[in-house]
């Protein structure tokens, strides 16, 4: 079973929760981006509840955290990308259980708000340093055997999304589903 992850920007957690409660989801079904790779073209790539990037399997703590660490030029550490749960909105059960089979905390989807450190690090990396950061990101054991040139487009999309979020005074969020 794979983990699906989408990163998106929104003004605040309340806006994200309203969209999820209305059944709008966070990103529309994927039809492929429209336009080129510039920030302006990417801005209209998704016509749904939020502007976002599909990043299958790139979890916030480890995988995105390693990209943020590479951008910052520091070693990865757990918690580098801080997260605050936004969805589900019901109280989270104790880790020891018991969990009901239909509990949204057990079944997902889950949405977390990322701390400003991740947004600002990605938004602030100069374009000419992105390939260097991606080369370091590709060395992570989770990317075993990955070619940095295959990861570069995703990193560029995440950087562009972070820049748009920072420019708009918005936060980054991650939608996760099994």
ROSE-4610 file (N, C-alpha, C; in Angstrom, 1 decimal, always signed):
// ROSE-4610
residu = [X/X/X/X/X/X/X/X/X/X/X/X/X/X/X/X/X/X/X/X/X/X/X/X/X/X/X/X/X/X/X/X/X/X/X/X/X/X/X/X/X/X/X/X/X/X/X/X/X/X/X/X/X/X/X/X/X/X/X/X/X/X/X/X/X/X/X/X/X/X/X/X/X/X/X/X/X/X/X/X/X/X/X/X/X/X/X/X/X/X/X/X/X/X/X/X/X/X/X/X/X/X/X/X/X/X/X/X/X/X/X/X/X/X/X/X/X/X/X/X/X/X/X/X/X/X/X/X/X/X/X/X/X/X/X/X/X/X/X/X/X/X/X/X/X/X/X/X/X/X/X/X/X/X/X/X/X/X/X/X/X/X/X/X/X/X/X/X/X/X/X/X/X/X/X/X/X/X/X/X/X/X/X/X/X/X/X/X/X/X/X/X/X/X/X/X/X/X/X/X/X/X/X/X/X/X/X/X/X/X/X/X/X/X/X/X/X/X/X/X/X/X/X/X/X/X/X/X/X/X/X/X/X/X/X/X/X/X/X/X/X/X/X/X/X/X/X/X/X/X/X/X/X/X/X/X/X/X/X/X/X/X/X/X/X/X/X/X/X/X/X/X/X/X/X/X/X/X/X/X/X/X/X/X/X/X/X/X/X/X/X/X/X/X/X/X/X/X/X/X/X/X/X/X/X/X/X/X/X/X/X/X/X/X/X/X/X/X/X/X/X/X/X/X/X/X/X/X/X/X/X/X/X/X/X/X/X/X/X/X/X/X/X/X/X/X/X/X/X/X/X/X/X/X/X/X/X/X/X/X/X/X/X/X/X/X/X/X/X/X/X/X/X/X/X/X/X/X/X/X/X/X/X/X/X/X/X/X/X/X/X/X/X/X/X/X/X/X/X/X/X/X/X/X/X/X/X/X/X/X/X/X/X/X/X/X/X/X/X/X/X/X/X/X/X/X/X/X/X/X/X/X/X/X/X/X/X/X/X/X/X/X/X/X/X/X/X/X/X/X/X/X/X/X/X/X/X/X/X/X/X/X/X/X/X/X/X/X/X/X/X/X/X/X/X/X/X/X/X/X/X/X/X/X/X/X/X/X/X/X/X/X/X/X/X/X/X/X/X/X/X/X/X/X/X/X/X/X/X/X/X/X/X/X/X/X/X/X/X/X/X/X/X/X/X/X/X/X/X/X/X/X/X/X]
num = [1/1/1/2/2/2/3/3/3/4/4/4/5/5/5/6/6/6/7/7/7/8/8/8/9/9/9/10/10/10/11/11/11/12/12/12/13/13/13/14/14/14/15/15/15/16/16/16/17/17/17/18/18/18/19/19/19/20/20/20/21/21/21/22/22/22/23/23/23/24/24/24/25/25/25/26/26/26/27/27/27/28/28/28/29/29/29/30/30/30/31/31/31/32/32/32/33/33/33/34/34/34/35/35/35/36/36/36/37/37/37/38/38/38/39/39/39/40/40/40/41/41/41/42/42/42/43/43/43/44/44/44/45/45/45/46/46/46/47/47/47/48/48/48/49/49/49/50/50/50/51/51/51/52/52/52/53/53/53/54/54/54/55/55/55/56/56/56/57/57/57/58/58/58/59/59/59/60/60/60/61/61/61/62/62/62/63/63/63/64/64/64/65/65/65/66/66/66/67/67/67/68/68/68/69/69/69/70/70/70/71/71/71/72/72/72/73/73/73/74/74/74/75/75/75/76/76/76/77/77/77/78/78/78/79/79/79/80/80/80/81/81/81/82/82/82/83/83/83/84/84/84/85/85/85/86/86/86/87/87/87/88/88/88/89/89/89/90/90/90/91/91/91/92/92/92/93/93/93/94/94/94/95/95/95/96/96/96/97/97/97/98/98/98/99/99/99/100/100/100/101/101/101/102/102/102/103/103/103/104/104/104/105/105/105/106/106/106/107/107/107/108/108/108/109/109/109/110/110/110/111/111/111/112/112/112/113/113/113/114/114/114/115/115/115/116/116/116/117/117/117/118/118/118/119/119/119/120/120/120/121/121/121/122/122/122/123/123/123/124/124/124/125/125/125/126/126/126/127/127/127/128/128/128/129/129/129/130/130/130/131/131/131/132/132/132/133/133/133/134/134/134/135/135/135/136/136/136/137/137/137/138/138/138/139/139/139/140/140/140/141/141/141/142/142/142/143/143/143/144/144/144/145/145/145/146/146/146/147/147/147/148/148/148/149/149/149/150/150/150/151/151/151/152/152/152/153/153/153/154/154/154/155/155/155/156/156/156/157/157/157/158/158/158/159/159/159/160/160/160/161/161/161/162/162/162/163/163/163/164/164/164/165/165/165/166/166/166/167/167/167/168/168/168/169/169/169/170/170/170/171/171/171/172/172/172/173/173/173/174/174/174/175/175/175/176/176/176/177/177/177/178/178/178]
x = [+0.9/+0.0/+0.9/+0.7/+1.5/+0.8/+1.7/+1.2/+1.1/+0.0/-0.2/+0.0/+0.7/+0.9/+0.8/+0.0/-0.1/+0.3/+1.1/+1.4/+0.6/+0.1/-0.7/-0.5/-1.0/-1.0/-2.4/-2.5/-3.8/-3.6/-4.6/-4.5/-4.3/-5.1/-5.1/-5.8/-5.6/-6.2/-7.7/-8.4/-9.8/-10.3/-9.6/-10.0/-9.9/-8.8/-8.6/-9.7/-10.0/-11.1/-12.4/-12.8/-14.0/-14.1/-13.0/-12.9/-13.2/-12.5/-12.7/-14.1/-14.7/-16.0/-17.0/-16.8/-17.7/-17.4/-16.4/-16.1/-15.4/-14.7/-14.0/-12.6/-12.2/-10.8/-9.8/-8.6/-7.5/-7.0/-6.9/-6.6/-7.5/-7.8/-8.7/-8.1/-8.9/-8.3/-7.2/-6.1/-4.9/-5.2/-5.1/-5.2/-3.9/-2.9/-1.6/-1.6/-0.4/-0.3/-0.5/-1.1/-1.3/-0.2/+0.4/+1.4/+2.8/+3.7/+5.1/+5.6/+6.8/+7.4/+7.6/+7.3/+7.5/+6.5/+6.8/+5.9/+4.5/+4.5/+3.2/+2.4/+3.0/+2.3/+1.9/+2.8/+2.4/+1.3/+1.1/+0.1/-1.3/-1.5/-2.8/-2.9/-1.8/-1.7/-2.9/-3.4/-4.4/-5.6/-6.8/-7.9/-8.9/-8.6/-9.4/-9.4/-9.6/-9.7/-8.4/-7.3/-6.0/-5.0/-4.0/-2.8/-1.9/-1.5/-0.6/+0.2/+0.9/+1.9/+1.6/+1.5/+1.4/+2.8/+3.0/+4.3/+4.2/+3.8/+3.5/+4.6/+4.3/+5.3/+6.2/+6.2/+7.1/+6.5/+6.7/+6.1/+6.8/+6.1/+6.7/+8.0/+7.9/+9.0/+10.3/+10.3/+11.5/+11.9/+11.0/+11.4/+11.5/+10.4/+10.5/+11.5/+11.6/+12.6/+14.0/+14.3/+15.6/+15.9/+14.9/+15.0/+15.3/+14.5/+14.7/+16.1/+16.5/+17.9/+18.9/+18.7/+19.7/+19.7/+18.6/+18.5/+19.2/+19.0/+19.6/+21.1/+21.5/+22.9/+23.2/+22.3/+22.5/+22.0/+22.4/+22.0/+20.5/+19.9/+18.4/+18.3/+17.2/+16.8/+15.3/+14.9/+13.4/+12.9/+11.7/+11.1/+11.6/+12.5/+13.0/+11.8/+10.9/+9.7/+8.6/+8.2/+7.2/+5.8/+5.0/+3.6/+2.6/+1.5/+0.3/-0.9/-1.5/-2.7/-3.8/-4.4/-5.5/-6.8/-6.6/-7.7/-7.2/-8.0/-9.4/-9.5/-10.7/-10.9/-11.4/-11.7/-12.1/-10.8/-11.1/-9.9/-9.1/-7.8/-7.0/-7.0/-7.3/-7.3/-5.9/-5.8/-4.5/-3.7/-2.4/-1.6/-1.8/-2.1/-2.3/-3.6/-4.5/-5.8/-6.8/-7.9/-8.3/-8.9/-8.7/-9.2/-10.3/-11.4/-12.5/-12.0/-12.5/-12.1/-12.5/-13.6/-14.0/-13.6/-12.7/-12.1/-11.3/-11.6/-10.9/-9.4/-8.9/-7.5/-6.9/-7.7/-7.1/-7.2/-8.2/-8.5/-8.0/-7.8/-7.4/-8.6/-8.3/-7.0/-6.7/-5.4/-4.9/-4.3/-4.5/-3.9/-3.1/-1.9/-1.1/-0.6/-0.5/+0.1/+1.5/+2.4/+3.8/+4.3/+5.3/+5.9/+6.5/+6.6/+7.1/+8.6/+9.3/+10.7/+10.8/+10.0/+10.0/+9.6/+8.5/+8.1/+9.2/+9.8/+10.7/+12.1/+12.5/+13.7/+13.5/+12.4/+12.2/+12.0/+11.3/+11.0/+12.3/+13.2/+14.4/+15.6/+15.5/+16.7/+16.8/+18.0/+18.2/+18.1/+17.5/+17.3/+18.6/+19.7/+21.0/+21.5/+20.9/+21.3/+20.4/+19.2/+18.3/+18.9/+19.6/+20.2/+21.2/+21.9/+22.9/+22.1/+21.1/+20.3/+19.6/+19.2/+18.5/+19.5/+20.8/+21.8/+22.0/+22.0/+22.2/+20.9/+19.7/+18.5/+18.4/+18.9/+18.9/+19.8/+20.7/+21.6/+20.9/+19.7/+18.9/+18.6/+18.7/+18.5/+17.1/+16.1/+14.7/+14.6/+15.6/+15.6/+16.6/+16.9/+18.0/+17.9/+19.0/+19.1/+18.5/+17.9/+17.2/+18.2/+17.9/+18.7/+18.3/+19.2/+18.8/+18.0/+18.3/+17.6/+16.1/+15.8/+14.4/+13.7/+14.4/+13.8/+13.8/+14.6/+14.6/+13.3/+12.5/+11.2/+10.3/+10.3/+9.4/+10.0/+11.3/+11.9/+11.6/+11.7/+11.4/+9.9/+9.0/+7.6/+7.3/+8.0/+7.9/+8.4/+9.6/+10.2/+9.2/+8.7/+7.8/+6.5/+6.0/+4.8/+5.1/+6.3/+6.6/+6.8/+7.3/+7.5/+6.1/+5.2/+3.8/+3.2/+3.4/+2.8/+3.3/+4.6/+5.3/+4.8/+4.8/+4.4/+3.0/+2.1/+0.7/+0.5/+1.5/+1.3/+0.6/+0.7/+0.0/+0.9/+0.3/+1.1/+1.1/+2.0/+2.0/+1.3/+0.6/-0.1/+0.3/+0.1/+0.3/-0.9/-1.5/-2.6/-2.0/-2.4/-1.8/-3.0/-2.8/-3.8/-3.1/-3.6/-3.1/-3.8]
y = [-1.2/+0.0/+1.2/+2.1/+3.4/+4.5/+5.5/+6.7/+7.8/+8.4/+9.6/+10.8/+11.8/+13.1/+14.2/+15.2/+16.4/+17.6/+18.5/+19.7/+20.8/+21.7/+22.9/+24.0/+25.2/+26.4/+26.9/+27.5/+28.0/+29.1/+30.0/+31.2/+30.7/+29.7/+29.2/+27.9/+27.3/+25.9/+25.9/+27.0/+27.1/+27.0/+27.6/+27.5/+26.1/+25.4/+24.0/+23.2/+23.3/+22.5/+22.7/+24.0/+24.3/+23.6/+23.6/+23.0/+21.5/+20.9/+19.4/+19.1/+19.9/+19.7/+19.8/+20.6/+20.8/+19.8/+18.9/+17.8/+18.3/+19.5/+20.0/+19.3/+18.7/+18.1/+19.2/+18.9/+19.9/+20.2/+19.1/+19.3/+18.5/+19.0/+18.3/+17.0/+16.2/+15.0/+15.5/+14.7/+15.1/+14.9/+16.0/+15.9/+16.3/+16.6/+17.1/+18.6/+19.1/+20.6/+21.2/+22.4/+23.2/+24.2/+24.4/+25.5/+25.0/+25.9/+25.6/+25.4/+25.6/+25.4/+26.7/+27.8/+29.1/+29.2/+30.1/+30.3/+30.7/+31.6/+32.1/+30.9/+30.0/+28.9/+27.9/+27.7/+26.7/+27.2/+28.5/+29.1/+28.5/+28.3/+27.9/+26.4/+25.7/+24.2/+23.4/+23.8/+23.1/+24.0/+23.6/+24.5/+23.8/+23.9/+23.2/+24.1/+23.4/+24.2/+24.9/+24.4/+25.0/+24.8/+25.6/+25.5/+24.5/+23.5/+22.5/+21.7/+20.8/+19.9/+18.5/+17.5/+16.1/+15.6/+14.9/+14.4/+13.0/+12.1/+10.7/+10.2/+9.9/+9.2/+10.2/+11.5/+12.4/+12.9/+12.2/+12.6/+13.8/+14.6/+15.9/+15.7/+14.8/+14.7/+14.2/+13.1/+12.5/+13.0/+12.7/+13.0/+14.6/+15.3/+16.7/+17.3/+16.8/+17.3/+17.1/+16.1/+16.0/+17.0/+17.3/+18.4/+19.7/+20.0/+21.3/+21.3/+20.2/+20.1/+20.4/+19.8/+20.0/+21.5/+22.1/+23.6/+24.4/+24.0/+24.8/+24.5/+23.4/+23.0/+22.4/+21.7/+21.1/+19.7/+18.9/+17.5/+17.4/+16.4/+16.1/+15.7/+16.1/+15.7/+15.5/+14.6/+14.4/+15.7/+16.2/+17.4/+18.7/+18.6/+19.8/+20.5/+19.7/+20.2/+20.0/+21.0/+20.8/+20.7/+20.0/+19.7/+19.9/+20.4/+20.6/+19.9/+19.0/+18.3/+19.3/+19.2/+20.1/+19.2/+18.0/+17.1/+15.7/+14.9/+15.1/+16.1/+16.6/+17.6/+16.9/+15.6/+14.9/+14.7/+14.6/+14.4/+13.1/+13.2/+12.0/+11.0/+9.7/+8.7/+8.5/+8.0/+7.7/+6.7/+6.8/+5.9/+4.5/+4.2/+2.8/+2.2/+3.0/+2.5/+2.5/+1.8/+1.1/+2.1/+1.8/+2.6/+1.9/+2.6/+2.1/+2.0/+0.9/+0.7/+1.9/+2.6/+3.7/+5.1/+5.1/+6.3/+7.0/+8.3/+9.0/+9.1/+8.9/+8.9/+7.6/+6.6/+5.3/+5.2/+5.8/+5.6/+6.7/+8.0/+9.1/+9.6/+10.6/+11.2/+12.1/+12.6/+13.4/+14.7/+15.8/+17.1/+17.7/+18.1/+18.8/+20.1/+21.1/+22.4/+22.3/+22.7/+22.7/+24.0/+23.9/+25.1/+26.1/+27.3/+28.3/+28.0/+27.3/+27.0/+26.3/+25.3/+24.6/+25.5/+26.2/+27.2/+28.2/+28.8/+29.8/+29.3/+28.1/+27.5/+27.2/+26.6/+26.3/+27.5/+28.5/+29.7/+30.6/+30.4/+31.3/+30.7/+29.5/+28.9/+29.6/+30.1/+30.6/+29.6/+29.9/+29.0/+28.2/+28.9/+28.2/+27.2/+27.2/+26.3/+25.1/+25.1/+24.0/+22.7/+22.7/+21.4/+20.8/+21.6/+21.2/+20.6/+21.2/+20.7/+19.4/+19.3/+18.0/+16.9/+17.2/+16.2/+15.6/+16.5/+16.0/+15.3/+15.8/+15.1/+13.7/+13.5/+12.2/+11.2/+11.6/+10.7/+10.1/+10.6/+10.0/+8.5/+7.7/+6.3/+6.0/+6.8/+6.7/+6.8/+7.5/+7.7/+6.7/+5.6/+4.7/+4.5/+4.8/+4.6/+5.7/+6.7/+7.8/+8.7/+9.1/+10.0/+11.4/+12.3/+13.6/+14.3/+14.0/+14.7/+14.3/+13.1/+12.7/+13.4/+13.9/+14.5/+16.0/+16.6/+18.0/+18.7/+18.1/+18.8/+18.9/+17.8/+17.9/+18.9/+18.9/+20.0/+21.4/+21.6/+22.9/+23.3/+22.3/+22.6/+22.9/+22.2/+22.5/+23.9/+24.2/+25.5/+26.6/+26.4/+27.4/+27.6/+26.4/+26.5/+27.3/+27.0/+27.7/+29.2/+29.5/+31.0/+31.6/+31.0/+31.5/+31.7/+30.7/+30.7/+31.9/+32.0/+33.1/+34.5/+34.6/+35.9/+36.3/+35.3/+35.5/+35.5/+35.3/+35.2/+34.0/+32.9/+31.7/+30.6/+29.6/+28.4/+27.3/+26.3/+25.1/+24.0/+23.1/+22.0/+20.7/+19.6/+18.3/+17.5/+17.0/+16.0/+14.6/+13.7/+12.4/+11.4/+10.4/+9.3/+8.0/+6.9/+5.6/+5.0]
z = [+0.0/+0.0/+0.0/-0.9/-1.0/-0.3/+0.0/+0.7/-0.3/-0.4/-1.3/-0.5/-1.1/-0.4/-1.4/-1.0/-1.8/-0.9/-1.4/-0.7/-1.3/-0.5/-1.0/-0.1/-0.6/+0.2/+0.5/+1.6/+2.0/+3.0/+3.1/+4.1/+5.5/+5.9/+7.3/+7.4/+8.6/+8.8/+8.7/+9.2/+9.1/+7.7/+6.7/+5.3/+4.8/+5.2/+4.8/+5.3/+6.6/+7.2/+6.5/+6.2/+5.5/+4.2/+3.4/+2.1/+2.3/+3.3/+3.5/+3.9/+4.8/+5.3/+4.1/+3.2/+2.0/+1.0/+1.2/+0.2/-1.0/-0.9/-2.0/-2.1/-1.0/-1.0/-1.1/-1.4/-1.4/-2.8/-3.6/-5.0/-5.9/-7.1/-8.0/-8.5/-9.2/-9.8/-10.8/-10.9/-11.6/-13.1/-13.9/-15.3/-15.9/-15.1/-15.5/-15.5/-15.2/-15.2/-16.5/-16.5/-17.7/-17.8/-18.9/-19.0/-18.8/-18.7/-18.6/-17.2/-16.9/-15.6/-14.8/-15.4/-14.6/-13.5/-12.6/-11.5/-11.9/-12.9/-13.4/-14.1/-14.8/-15.4/-14.4/-13.4/-12.4/-11.5/-11.4/-10.5/-11.0/-12.3/-12.7/-13.0/-12.6/-12.9/-12.3/-11.2/-10.5/-10.3/-10.8/-10.7/-9.7/-8.4/-7.4/-6.2/-5.1/-3.8/-3.5/-3.8/-3.5/-4.5/-4.6/-5.4/-4.8/-5.5/-4.9/-5.8/-5.2/-5.9/-5.4/-6.4/-6.0/-5.8/-4.7/-4.3/-3.7/-4.4/-3.9/-3.1/-1.9/-1.0/-0.3/-0.6/+0.1/+1.4/+2.4/+3.7/+4.2/+5.1/+5.5/+6.4/+7.4/+8.3/+7.7/+7.1/+6.6/+5.2/+4.2/+2.8/+2.5/+2.9/+2.7/+3.6/+4.8/+5.8/+5.3/+4.5/+3.9/+2.8/+2.1/+1.1/+1.8/+2.9/+3.6/+4.2/+4.8/+5.3/+4.3/+3.1/+2.0/+1.6/+1.5/+1.2/+2.2/+3.5/+4.6/+4.8/+4.2/+4.3/+5.7/+6.3/+7.6/+7.5/+8.5/+8.6/+8.8/+8.3/+8.5/+10.0/+10.6/+12.0/+12.0/+12.8/+13.0/+13.6/+13.0/+13.5/+12.9/+11.9/+11.2/+10.6/+10.0/+9.4/+10.5/+11.2/+12.2/+11.6/+12.2/+11.7/+12.8/+12.4/+13.3/+12.6/+13.3/+12.7/+12.5/+11.3/+10.9/+10.7/+10.1/+9.8/+10.0/+10.6/+11.0/+12.2/+12.4/+13.5/+14.8/+14.8/+16.0/+16.9/+18.2/+19.1/+18.7/+18.7/+18.4/+19.5/+19.2/+20.2/+20.8/+22.0/+22.6/+21.7/+21.6/+20.7/+21.1/+22.4/+22.8/+22.4/+21.8/+21.3/+22.5/+22.3/+21.1/+20.1/+18.8/+17.7/+17.0/+16.8/+16.0/+14.5/+13.9/+12.5/+11.6/+11.9/+11.1/+11.6/+12.6/+13.2/+12.1/+11.8/+10.8/+11.1/+12.3/+12.6/+12.2/+12.1/+11.6/+10.1/+9.5/+8.1/+7.2/+7.7/+6.9/+6.1/+5.3/+5.1/+6.2/+6.2/+7.3/+6.6/+7.2/+6.7/+7.9/+7.6/+8.6/+8.0/+8.9/+8.6/+8.9/+7.9/+8.1/+8.7/+9.5/+10.1/+9.1/+9.5/+8.5/+8.1/+8.9/+8.6/+7.2/+7.0/+5.7/+4.6/+4.7/+3.7/+3.3/+4.4/+4.2/+3.6/+4.0/+3.5/+2.0/+1.7/+0.2/-0.6/-0.1/-0.8/-1.0/+0.0/-0.1/-0.8/-1.2/-1.9/-3.3/-3.7/-5.0/-6.1/-7.2/-8.3/-8.6/-8.6/-9.0/-8.0/-6.7/-5.7/-5.7/-6.4/-6.3/-6.8/-8.0/-8.4/-7.4/-6.7/-5.7/-4.5/-4.1/-3.0/-3.4/-4.6/-5.1/-5.1/-5.5/-5.6/-4.2/-3.2/-1.8/-1.3/-1.7/-1.4/-1.9/-3.1/-3.8/-3.1/-2.2/-1.5/-0.3/+0.1/+1.2/+0.9/+1.9/+1.7/+1.2/+1.5/+1.0/-0.5/-1.1/-2.6/-3.2/-2.5/-3.0/-4.5/-5.2/-6.6/-7.5/-6.9/-7.7/-8.3/-9.5/-10.3/-9.9/-9.5/-9.1/-10.2/-11.5/-12.5/-12.6/-12.0/-11.9/-10.8/-9.7/-8.6/-8.7/-9.7/-9.8/-10.1/-11.1/-11.3/-10.1/-9.3/-8.1/-7.1/-6.9/-6.0/-6.5/-7.8/-8.4/-8.2/-8.3/-8.0/-6.6/-5.7/-4.2/-3.9/-4.5/-4.2/-4.7/-5.9/-6.5/-5.7/-5.2/-4.3/-3.0/-2.4/-1.2/-1.5/-2.6/-2.9/-3.1/-3.7/-3.9/-2.5/-1.6/-0.3/+0.5/+0.5/+1.2/+0.7/-0.6/-1.2/-0.8/-0.7/-0.4/+1.2/+1.9/+3.4/+3.8/+3.1/+3.4/+4.0/+4.4/+5.0/+4.0/+4.2/+3.5/+4.3/+3.6/+4.2/+3.4/+4.1/+3.5/+3.7/+2.6/+2.6/+2.4/+3.3/+3.3/+3.3/+2.5/+2.4/+2.1/+2.6/+2.3/+1.1]
